[in-house]
Amino acid sequence: MNLIRLRQYFPNAGRWLGSWLVCTTFIITENMAEEFRAITEEAEVPAYTLPDLLEPHAPVGGEAFQQYWAGRRQSLLESFTTHVYGSYPSRPFQLVTEKQEAGPTLEGRALRQQFRVMLKTEHGSLPIDLVVFSPASAERPVPCFLSLNFTGNHTVAADPEIPVTQNWMRNDKAKGIDDHRAKPEHRGQAASRWPIAMAIEAGCAVATAYYGDIDPDFDDGFQNGVHALFPEHRASAEHPERWGSIAAWAWGLSRLYDCLATSVPQVDSRRVAVLGHSRLGKAALWAGATDQRFAAVISNDSGCGGAALSKRIFGETVGRINDSFPHWFCPNFRQYSLHESRLPIDQHQLLALMAPRPLYVASASEDLWADPRGEFLAIHGAQPVYQRLGFPALGFHDLPEPGAATIGRVSYHLRAGKHDIDAWDWEHYLQMVAAELPASP
């Protein structure tokens, strides 16, 4: 057990570690089996200082601020790349899109299209299967939600034309996944998280791909998925600033955007909102930060490494997430495990990187692991950039009661309930897109 893990599990490790170094013997007590205890009470949150979003000399607004923000944004983007998410590879790649199938669905109200997005380098190829649902009656391109899914395209709708993924999948007893493989009986299993009919009725398209197509969600030293196409860019002790899986999924979202923009005329490429839940909310935020072609960015319960402030160490912490999922972030991020105070950046600055585009952060009242208050404080802390760019302030001054939402250029809601994404969330995302991404005249 390394010192970071020791301190994470045992707050008093520093005191007895010194004694252990002096003594020739050390008896391991039953306290060693004690597990990580997350902070879930506000009274336990330590004092912390957030890094400045804007420098003291930043202009108040107007063209001068826009010019200032362009430089400040680039500086912050580079810091998040170095310390948290890692850099993308620079080697050229080829993207080939092939339509696999198309047909009516939802009793003819929607058009279903399935594409194979093939990424190729000299080291191999990687297929990503994308399914797009769009309103059948639309006479012009429509806005689109682009989001990755956790359990395969066949689970987002009970549509027999969508094939069951054959790729590796995380085991989940609750979902009946026990051999890292999806099964036909899983078809439509995640439909409650994908109210496609609601989106179609609102005049929007929904596009999704299985996140495991891009990078399987397990730690193998960055040997699989998209990392295998760029072996010279794998993260290592010598190169701790290179991408992990969160960045890989974000990069994959940009490649799926390429497909929508070039091969799906039903979608208005100027009005694509990138959306993600949980770890895929982290990926959606990083995709929105690195690719400004996304017209809006939506984070649903993204927590640590997503929308929640790291320095609060509330719920899931930097140390815990790096220990449980060492492949998600770049190796540089590990130096801040149990040392969040040393982070030169925090997530309010990440959220500000979405400006001036619409930004929506959503939390759930019982999802303490993702720190709802920390997510709210982060979006609240990102406001000054939006305000200096001429947009109204967030509609809440403090964390609202469950069931409250405010829609605008900067949006937030607190859904009553646990860690999930459901129709109530989507209802508000659709309202934001209607208000902030209207069709061109």
Residue, then its C-alpha position, 0 to 999 in steps of 0.5 A: m500500500n503506497l503512502i497516498r492510499l495509506r493516508q486516504y484510508f487512515p487520516n492519522a497515518g502520518r503520526w504512526l508511520g513515523s513510529w513504524l519507521v523507527c520500530t523494527t516491528f509493526i503490528i497491523t491492527e484491525n483498523m487497517a481494514e477500515e475503508f475510505r469514508a467520504i465526506t457527506e456533511e457540509a460541516e466536514v468540508p475543509a477550508y479551501t481557496l479557489p484559484d482565480l478565474l480571471e486575473p486582476h487586470a482583466p477588462v470588465g467587458g466589451e471587445a477588450f474582454q473578449q480579446y483577454w478571454a481568448g488568451r486566458r481561455q487558452s492558458l486554462l485549457e493548457s493547464f487542464t490538459t497538463h494536470v487533469y485530462g491529458s493531451y490528444p495525439s497529434r498524429p494524423f488519422q483517417l475517418v471513414t463513415e459508412k451508413q449501415e442501415a436506415g428505417p422508420t422507428l417509433e411507429g413512423r415518427a422517427l427516422r433511425q440511421q446507423f453508421r459505422v465510424m471507422l478511425k484508421t492510423e498506420h497502427g490499425s483501425l477502430p470501428i465506432d457504431l453510431v445510431v441517430f434518431s431524427p424526426a421523420s416529419a422534419e423539413r429542415p435540419v434539426p438540433c441534436f443531442l450527442s451523447l455516449n451510452f454505457t451499455g450499448n446502442h441496443t439498450v437505448a431503445a427496444d428496436p430490433e434493428i439495432p444490433v447487440t454490441q459484441n464489445w467488452m462491457r463492464n459487469d453489472k449484476a443489476k443489469g444482468i451483465d456477468d461475463h463482460r458481454a451484452k445479451p439480446e435480452h438487454r435490448g431497451q434496458a436503458a430506455s428510461r435514460w433515453p426518452i427519444a420519443m420526447a426529443i422527437e416530439a420536441g423537434c430534436a435528434v438524438a445520436t449515441a454510441y457505446y463508450g466502450d467502442i471508443d475505449p473499454d473502461f478498464d485499466d490495461g496500461f492504455q493498450n486498447g481502444v483508441h489508445a492502440l491507434f496512437p501507441e507513441h502517445r500512451a501515457s507513461a511515467e516518462h509522459p504523464e501529461r498524455w490522455g487517459s480514458i476521459a480524454a479518449w471518450a471526449w476525443g471520440l465525441s468529436r469524431l462522432y460530431d465529424c460524422l454528424a456534420t458530414s454524413v447526417p443531413q437531418v442534423d444541423s451541425r451548428r446546433v449539436a449539444v454534447l451531453g453526458h451522465s456521470r463519468l460520461g458527463k466528465a467526458a462531455l465537459w472535456a469535449g466541450a472545452t476542447d472542441q468549440r464546434f459543440a453548440a452547447v454543453i450539458s453535464n448530468d451528475s458528473g461529480c469529481g473530475g467533472a462539474a464538482l469542485s475538487k478542493r471541497i473533497f466532498g463525496e468522491t475525491v481526487g484520491r478516491i477516483n484515481d485509486s478506483f479508476p487509474h485509467w481515467f485521467c492523465p498520470n499527472f492528476r495522481q499527484y493531487s490525490l489527498h493534495e487537492s489544495r495543491l491543484p493550480i486549477d479547479q472545475h469552475q474554470l473548466l466550466a467557464l471554458m464553455a463560454p459563450r456557448p450555453l452551459y447546463v449543469a445538473s445535479a441530483s439531491e441524493d447523489l452526495w457522491a457527486d457533490p451537488r453543492g460542489e457542482f452548483l458552486a462550480i457553475h456559480g463560480a464560472q458566471p463572471v465570464y458569461q456576465r462579462l460577455g453580456f449574458p445574464a447571471l445564473g437564476f439561483h444565488d444558492l443551491p436550490e431545493p430539489g425539483a428547481a431549475t433555471i434555464g438560460r445561457v447558464s442553466y442549472h437544476l437539482r433533480a430530486g433523487k439519486h445518481d441517474i438521468d431521466a425524463w425530468d432531466w431531458e425535459h429541461y435540456l430540451q427547454m434549454v436547446a429550444a431557448e438557446l439554440p433556435a433555428s436560423p431565420 
